[in-house]
Amino acid sequence: MTRSQVQDADREAVAQFIERHWRSRVVMSRGRVFHPHEEEGILERRDDEIAGLLTYRIDDEGLEILTLNSVLEGQGIGSSLMLDAIEEARRRKCHRIWLTTTNDNLRVIGFYQRLGFRMVAINLGVVDEARKVKPQIPEVGYRGIPIHDEVVMDLQIQPYL
Ligand SMILES: CC(C)(COP(=O)(O)OP(=O)(O)OC[C@H]1O[C@@H](n2cnc3c(N)ncnc32)[C@H](O)[C@@H]1OP(=O)(O)O)[C@@H](O)C(=O)NCCC(=O)NCCS
């Protein structure tokens, strides 16, 4: 098992991983389009294969997690990638780490809350709008729940001095 920051040499493999898990190389958050493989990221490799990936970007609003995926669920990969991202946000002087997810992803909403995140907004209909730009976004998600809205979750943090 190895953990590393995404390097330029990883970008094509990261793009393919994103495409496999998000049906396209593009992801959307609050109506904006992002290409996660071009952004910063933390990679977990097992036997040379990508077992987990967290991509993020940093701006004045803090560290935004763009994608989080674990291929080997239930082994702590997702949680430990999140803890690394929180550490990185502190090192980079961010006061906030945040993300958006969709209204159907109830399990992950619980997962983020256990890490201390709060639900700070629900952007009604934003996923329906995003689907016009990215038609690969499914109409129906986990457990048959129709996908319409975006849930914004954030964690306020103390940056390192
Ligand atoms: C969310 C995700 C990254 C978690 O990764 P993971 O490697 O399973 O994470 P962990 O092993 O640290 O487990 C996280 C929690 O999920 C639980 N869990 C793991 N696999 C599970 C499963 N198949 N069913 C139910 N719960 C499960 C664990 O018990 C753990 O709960 P805890 O916080 O009470 O300990 C992973 O499930 C995933 O890739 N999901 C699909 C993509 C996604 O929705 N990403 C988030 C987009 S915003």
PDBQT file of the ligand as one rigid body, heavy atoms in Angstrom, charges set to zero:
ROOT
HETATM    1  C1  LIG A 201     -17.610   6.851   0.611  1.00  0.00    +0.000 C 
HETATM    2  C2  LIG A 201     -16.416   5.935   0.377  1.00  0.00    +0.000 C 
HETATM    3  C3  LIG A 201     -15.282   6.771  -0.210  1.00  0.00    +0.000 C 
HETATM    4  C4  LIG A 201     -15.976   5.338   1.703  1.00  0.00    +0.000 C 
HETATM    5  O1  LIG A 201     -14.782   4.620   1.472  1.00  0.00    +0.000 OA
HETATM    6  P1  LIG A 201     -14.328   3.348   2.378  1.00  0.00    +0.000 P 
HETATM    7  O2  LIG A 201     -12.955   3.002   1.977  1.00  0.00    +0.000 OA
HETATM    8  O3  LIG A 201     -15.365   2.318   2.392  1.00  0.00    +0.000 OA
HETATM    9  O4  LIG A 201     -14.301   4.086   3.786  1.00  0.00    +0.000 OA
HETATM   10  P2  LIG A 201     -14.035   3.406   5.181  1.00  0.00    +0.000 P 
HETATM   11  O5  LIG A 201     -13.540   2.006   5.036  1.00  0.00    +0.000 OA
HETATM   12  O6  LIG A 201     -13.193   4.388   5.895  1.00  0.00    +0.000 OA
HETATM   13  O7  LIG A 201     -15.487   3.316   5.787  1.00  0.00    +0.000 OA
HETATM   14  C5  LIG A 201     -16.291   4.450   5.903  1.00  0.00    +0.000 C 
HETATM   15  C6  LIG A 201     -17.583   4.103   6.589  1.00  0.00    +0.000 C 
HETATM   16  O8  LIG A 201     -18.450   3.440   5.677  1.00  0.00    +0.000 OA
HETATM   17  C7  LIG A 201     -18.841   2.160   6.226  1.00  0.00    +0.000 C 
HETATM   18  N1  LIG A 201     -18.911   1.241   5.118  1.00  0.00    +0.000 N 
HETATM   19  C8  LIG A 201     -17.895   0.845   4.348  1.00  0.00    +0.000 A 
HETATM   20  N2  LIG A 201     -18.345   0.020   3.355  1.00  0.00    +0.000 NA
HETATM   21  C9  LIG A 201     -19.692  -0.087   3.553  1.00  0.00    +0.000 A 
HETATM   22  C10 LIG A 201     -20.735  -0.773   2.871  1.00  0.00    +0.000 A 
HETATM   23  N3  LIG A 201     -20.488  -1.524   1.782  1.00  0.00    +0.000 N 
HETATM   24  N4  LIG A 201     -22.015  -0.620   3.315  1.00  0.00    +0.000 NA
HETATM   25  C11 LIG A 201     -22.265   0.147   4.404  1.00  0.00    +0.000 A 
HETATM   26  N5  LIG A 201     -21.329   0.811   5.084  1.00  0.00    +0.000 NA
HETATM   27  C12 LIG A 201     -20.048   0.698   4.662  1.00  0.00    +0.000 A 
HETATM   28  C13 LIG A 201     -17.777   1.808   7.193  1.00  0.00    +0.000 C 
HETATM   29  O9  LIG A 201     -18.254   0.949   8.205  1.00  0.00    +0.000 OA
HETATM   30  C14 LIG A 201     -17.404   3.162   7.757  1.00  0.00    +0.000 C 
HETATM   31  O10 LIG A 201     -18.311   3.556   8.739  1.00  0.00    +0.000 OA
HETATM   32  P3  LIG A 201     -17.808   4.328  10.040  1.00  0.00    +0.000 P 
HETATM   33  O11 LIG A 201     -17.520   5.730   9.585  1.00  0.00    +0.000 OA
HETATM   34  O12 LIG A 201     -18.938   4.207  10.980  1.00  0.00    +0.000 OA
HETATM   35  O13 LIG A 201     -16.565   3.602  10.488  1.00  0.00    +0.000 OA
HETATM   36  C15 LIG A 201     -16.759   4.768  -0.599  1.00  0.00    +0.000 C 
HETATM   37  O14 LIG A 201     -17.885   4.109  -0.065  1.00  0.00    +0.000 OA
HETATM   38  C16 LIG A 201     -17.041   5.181  -2.029  1.00  0.00    +0.000 C 
HETATM   39  O15 LIG A 201     -16.130   5.242  -2.850  1.00  0.00    +0.000 OA
HETATM   40  N6  LIG A 201     -18.317   5.442  -2.362  1.00  0.00    +0.000 N 
HETATM   41  C17 LIG A 201     -18.744   5.737  -3.720  1.00  0.00    +0.000 C 
HETATM   42  C18 LIG A 201     -18.351   7.115  -4.160  1.00  0.00    +0.000 C 
HETATM   43  C19 LIG A 201     -18.934   8.202  -3.310  1.00  0.00    +0.000 C 
HETATM   44  O16 LIG A 201     -20.103   8.233  -2.987  1.00  0.00    +0.000 OA
HETATM   45  N7  LIG A 201     -18.056   9.175  -2.967  1.00  0.00    +0.000 N 
HETATM   46  C20 LIG A 201     -18.423  10.345  -2.215  1.00  0.00    +0.000 C 
HETATM   47  C21 LIG A 201     -18.870  11.380  -3.155  1.00  0.00    +0.000 C 
HETATM   48  S1  LIG A 201     -19.253  12.915  -2.389  1.00  0.00    +0.000 SA
ENDROOT
TORSDOF 0
